[in-house]
């Protein structure tokens, strides 16, 4: 099993819902949820994705996630009868992994049924099969771990601290963690940029 791939982001293919990472002279096409595609850094930056390898008769397909917990949840979704990789990725595009965990624990089938191709009957089946595999405490721990991991997943070594502080500053201003992270990653930061410069650029991006 390929646990994760760390490499330079070459490009994103929105039509395929995939990112291509180059490492060791090899470009790996990795399928991601729509939400994780939005969180990718700019092309040329380094990123690490935890991967799930699906072996088919006609292909080997890689699915990528920013955290190990998200990859684990993807595998749990595949264990639900009637849900394949495409359906599982669709669910994680419609709901964040955190929202899905809490929807399962809250028995909120309507929220899960908003995912493309997932009806109310399938959503109820999903809740029934996953409820005993999740706990409220683990859901909160996964949310905190995910936020910490995503804050630094795609940061260059010299910019990690400044970018993380900029994300913290934006969340202190009332923006959600995902909004803050996305805005900071849109900033074409260079070595030597301080927190204030990155924050100003991120706020400018968010104003559009």
C-alpha positions as CSV (number, residue, x, y, z in Angstrom):
1,X,0.0,0.0,0.0
2,X,1.2,3.5,-0.8
3,X,0.7,5.3,2.5
4,X,1.3,8.8,1.2
5,X,2.9,10.8,-1.6
6,X,5.0,13.9,-1.0
7,X,6.0,15.9,-4.0
8,X,5.7,19.0,-6.1
9,X,2.2,19.9,-7.4
10,X,2.5,20.0,-11.1
11,X,-1.0,20.9,-12.0
12,X,-4.7,20.4,-11.1
13,X,-7.2,18.8,-13.6
14,X,-10.7,20.0,-12.5
15,X,-12.5,17.9,-15.1
16,X,-10.9,14.7,-13.7
17,X,-11.1,16.0,-10.1
18,X,-7.4,15.2,-9.8
19,X,-4.0,16.6,-8.9
20,X,-0.7,15.5,-10.4
21,X,2.2,15.3,-8.0
22,X,5.8,14.8,-9.2
23,X,8.2,12.9,-7.0
24,X,11.3,11.0,-8.0
25,X,10.8,11.9,-11.7
26,X,7.3,10.3,-11.7
27,X,4.0,12.1,-11.9
28,X,1.2,10.6,-9.9
29,X,-2.4,11.4,-10.8
30,X,-4.4,11.5,-7.5
31,X,-8.2,11.9,-7.3
32,X,-9.4,14.2,-4.6
33,X,-12.8,15.5,-3.2
34,X,-13.9,18.9,-4.4
35,X,-13.2,20.4,-1.0
36,X,-9.6,19.1,-0.9
37,X,-9.0,20.3,-4.5
38,X,-9.9,23.8,-3.3
39,X,-7.3,23.5,-0.5
40,X,-4.4,22.6,-2.8
41,X,-1.5,25.1,-2.9
42,X,-0.3,26.8,-6.1
43,X,1.4,24.8,-8.8
44,X,5.1,24.3,-8.0
45,X,4.7,24.0,-4.2
46,X,5.2,20.9,-2.2
47,X,2.3,19.0,-0.8
48,X,1.8,15.7,1.0
49,X,-1.3,13.6,0.4
50,X,-2.3,10.4,2.2
51,X,-3.4,7.9,-0.4
52,X,-5.8,5.1,-0.9
53,X,-5.0,2.7,-3.8
54,X,-7.8,1.1,-5.6
55,X,-6.8,-1.9,-7.7
56,X,-9.1,-2.6,-10.7
57,X,-8.8,-5.0,-13.5
58,X,-8.1,-2.2,-15.9
59,X,-6.3,0.4,-13.7
60,X,-4.7,1.3,-10.5
61,X,-6.4,4.4,-9.1
62,X,-5.0,6.7,-6.3
63,X,-7.3,8.7,-4.1
64,X,-5.7,11.5,-1.9
65,X,-6.5,13.1,1.4
66,X,-4.8,15.8,3.6
67,X,-5.1,13.7,6.8
68,X,-4.9,10.0,7.7
69,X,-8.3,10.4,9.4
70,X,-9.9,11.5,6.2
71,X,-8.4,8.5,4.4
72,X,-9.7,6.2,7.1
73,X,-13.2,7.6,6.8
74,X,-13.0,7.1,3.0
75,X,-12.2,3.4,3.6
76,X,-15.1,3.2,6.0
77,X,-17.5,4.6,3.4
78,X,-16.3,2.0,0.9
79,X,-17.3,-0.6,3.5
80,X,-21.0,0.5,3.2
81,X,-22.9,-1.7,0.8
82,X,-23.8,0.2,-2.3
83,X,-21.1,2.9,-2.0
84,X,-18.1,2.8,-4.3
85,X,-15.0,5.1,-4.6
86,X,-16.9,7.6,-6.8
87,X,-19.8,7.8,-4.4
88,X,-17.5,8.0,-1.3
89,X,-15.6,10.9,-2.9
90,X,-18.9,12.6,-3.9
91,X,-20.0,12.4,-0.2
92,X,-16.7,14.0,0.9
93,X,-17.1,16.7,-1.7
94,X,-20.6,17.6,-0.4
95,X,-19.7,17.4,3.3
96,X,-16.3,17.8,5.0
97,X,-15.1,14.7,6.8
98,X,-15.9,16.4,10.1
99,X,-19.4,17.3,9.0
100,X,-20.0,13.8,7.8
101,X,-18.9,12.3,11.2
102,X,-21.2,14.6,13.1
103,X,-24.1,13.9,10.7
104,X,-23.7,10.2,11.3
105,X,-23.6,10.6,15.0
106,X,-26.6,13.0,15.0
107,X,-28.5,10.6,12.7
108,X,-28.9,13.4,10.2
109,X,-29.7,11.4,7.0
110,X,-31.0,14.5,5.2
111,X,-27.6,16.2,5.4
112,X,-25.8,13.1,3.9
113,X,-28.5,12.7,1.2
114,X,-27.4,16.1,-0.2
115,X,-24.4,14.4,-1.7
116,X,-24.7,13.6,-5.5
117,X,-26.1,10.1,-6.1
118,X,-26.9,9.5,-2.5
119,X,-30.6,9.1,-1.7
120,X,-32.2,9.1,1.7
121,X,-32.4,5.3,1.8
122,X,-28.6,5.0,1.2
123,X,-27.9,7.8,3.7
124,X,-29.8,5.9,6.4
125,X,-28.0,2.7,5.6
126,X,-24.7,4.6,5.8
127,X,-25.6,5.9,9.3
128,X,-26.6,2.5,10.4
129,X,-23.4,0.9,9.3
130,X,-21.0,3.6,10.5
131,X,-22.6,4.8,13.7
132,X,-21.0,2.1,15.8
133,X,-17.6,2.8,14.2
134,X,-17.5,6.4,15.3
135,X,-17.6,8.2,18.6
136,X,-18.2,11.8,19.5
137,X,-14.9,12.2,21.3
138,X,-13.0,10.8,18.3
139,X,-14.9,13.2,16.0
140,X,-13.8,16.2,18.0
141,X,-10.2,14.9,18.1
142,X,-10.2,14.3,14.3
143,X,-11.5,17.8,13.7
144,X,-8.7,19.4,15.8
145,X,-6.0,17.1,14.2
146,X,-7.3,17.9,10.7
147,X,-7.2,21.6,11.2
148,X,-3.6,21.4,12.5
149,X,-2.5,19.2,9.6
150,X,-4.2,21.3,6.9
151,X,-2.6,24.4,8.2
152,X,0.9,23.1,7.4
153,X,0.3,20.5,4.7
154,X,1.3,22.6,1.8
155,X,3.6,25.2,3.3
156,X,7.2,25.7,2.2
157,X,9.6,25.2,5.1
158,X,10.6,28.9,5.3
159,X,7.0,30.1,5.3
160,X,5.3,27.6,7.5
161,X,5.3,29.7,10.7
162,X,4.3,32.9,9.0
163,X,1.5,31.3,7.1
164,X,0.2,29.4,10.2
165,X,0.2,32.7,12.2
166,X,-1.7,34.4,9.3
167,X,-4.3,31.6,9.4
168,X,-4.7,32.0,13.2
169,X,-5.1,35.7,12.8
170,X,-7.9,35.3,10.2
171,X,-9.7,32.8,12.4
172,X,-9.4,35.3,15.3
173,X,-11.2,37.8,13.0
174,X,-14.1,35.5,12.6
175,X,-13.3,33.5,9.5
176,X,-13.7,29.8,9.5
177,X,-10.5,27.6,9.4
178,X,-11.2,26.5,5.9
179,X,-11.8,30.0,4.6
180,X,-8.6,31.3,6.3
181,X,-6.5,28.4,5.0
182,X,-7.8,28.7,1.5
183,X,-7.1,32.5,1.5
184,X,-3.6,32.1,2.8
185,X,-2.8,29.4,0.3
186,X,-3.9,31.8,-2.5
187,X,-1.1,34.2,-1.5
188,X,2.0,33.8,-3.7
189,X,4.2,34.2,-0.6
190,X,7.9,34.4,-1.0
191,X,10.7,33.9,1.5
192,X,11.1,37.0,3.6
193,X,7.4,37.8,3.7
194,X,6.2,38.4,7.3
195,X,2.9,37.6,8.9
196,X,1.5,41.1,8.3
197,X,2.3,41.0,4.5
198,X,0.7,37.6,4.1
199,X,-2.3,38.6,6.1
200,X,-2.9,41.8,4.1
201,X,-2.7,39.8,0.8
202,X,-5.1,37.1,2.1
203,X,-7.6,39.8,3.2
204,X,-7.3,41.4,-0.2
205,X,-8.1,38.0,-1.8
206,X,-11.1,37.5,0.5
207,X,-12.5,40.9,-0.4
208,X,-13.1,39.9,-4.0
